[in-house]
């Protein structure tokens, strides 16, 4: 495989990961808003939401965020 082909594949994979991350974070925000709007959230629902957020954070932590300057 040529270096240019490898670079193109890596770029495409990063773009796909960025898109997935944005979609996941948007869905979590929607779920969080729904939970906040709900009158009565059971402990099981709260626990499931917290577990989901923890799982997503674990995936996000696989690769360190780029430093902001």
Contact map, one row per residue, 1 for C-alpha under 8 A:
111011000000000000000000000000000000000000000000000000000000000000000
111111000000000000000000000000000000000000000000000000000000000000000
111111100000000000000000000000000000000000000000000000000000000000000
011111110000000000000000000000000000000000000000000000000000000000000
111111111000000000000000000000000000000000000000000000000000000000000
111111111100000000000000000000000000000000000000000000000000000000000
001111111110000000000000000000000000000000000000000000000000000000000
000111111111000000000000000000000000000000000000000000000000000000000
000011111111100000000000000000000000000000000000000000000000000000000
000001111111110000000000000000000000000000000000000000000000000000000
000000111111111000000000000000000000000000000000000000000000000000000
000000011111111100000000000000000000000000000000000000000000000000000
000000001111111110000000000000000000000000000000000000000000000000000
000000000111111111000000000000000000000000000000000000000000000000000
000000000011111111100000000000000000000000000000000000000000000000000
000000000001111111110000000000000000000000000000000000000000000000000
000000000000111111111000000000000000000000000000000000000000000000000
000000000000011111111100000000000000000000000000000000000000000000000
000000000000001111111110000000000000000000000000000000000000000000000
000000000000000111111111000000000000000000000000000000000000000000000
000000000000000011111111100000000000000000000000000000000000000000000
000000000000000001111111110000000000000000000000000000000000000000000
000000000000000000111111111000000000000000000000000000000000000000000
000000000000000000011111111100000000000000000000000000000000000000000
000000000000000000001111111110000000000000000000000000000000000000000
000000000000000000000111111111000000000000000000000000000000000000000
000000000000000000000011111111100000000000000000000000000000000000000
000000000000000000000001111111110000000000000000000010000000000000000
000000000000000000000000111111111000000000000000000000000000000000000
000000000000000000000000011111111100000000000000000000000000000000000
000000000000000000000000001111111110000000000000000000000000000000000
000000000000000000000000000111111111000000000000000000000000000000000
000000000000000000000000000011111111100000000000000000000000000000000
000000000000000000000000000001111111110000000000000000000000000000000
000000000000000000000000000000111111110010000000000000000000000000000
000000000000000000000000000000011111111000000000000000000000000000000
000000000000000000000000000000001111111000000000000000000000000000000
000000000000000000000000000000000111111110000000000000000000000000000
000000000000000000000000000000000001111110000000000000000000000000000
000000000000000000000000000000000000011111000000000000000000000000000
000000000000000000000000000000000010011111101100000000000000000000000
000000000000000000000000000000000000000111111100000000000000000000000
000000000000000000000000000000000000000011111110000000000000000000000
000000000000000000000000000000000000000001111111000000000000000000000
000000000000000000000000000000000000000011111111100000000000000000000
000000000000000000000000000000000000000011111111110000000000000000000
000000000000000000000000000000000000000000111111111000000000000000000
000000000000000000000000000000000000000000011111111100000000000000000
000000000000000000000000000000000000000000001111111110000000000000000
000000000000000000000000000000000000000000000111111111000000000000000
000000000000000000000000000000000000000000000011111111100000000000000
000000000000000000000000000000000000000000000001111111110000000000000
000000000000000000000000000100000000000000000000111111111000000000000
000000000000000000000000000000000000000000000000011111111100000000000
000000000000000000000000000000000000000000000000001111111110000000000
000000000000000000000000000000000000000000000000000111111111000000000
000000000000000000000000000000000000000000000000000011111111100000000
000000000000000000000000000000000000000000000000000001111111110000000
000000000000000000000000000000000000000000000000000000111111110000000
000000000000000000000000000000000000000000000000000000011111111100000
000000000000000000000000000000000000000000000000000000001111111110000
000000000000000000000000000000000000000000000000000000000111111100000
000000000000000000000000000000000000000000000000000000000001111110000
000000000000000000000000000000000000000000000000000000000001111111000
000000000000000000000000000000000000000000000000000000000000101111100
000000000000000000000000000000000000000000000000000000000000000111110
000000000000000000000000000000000000000000000000000000000000000011111
000000000000000000000000000000000000000000000000000000000000000001111
000000000000000000000000000000000000000000000000000000000000000000111
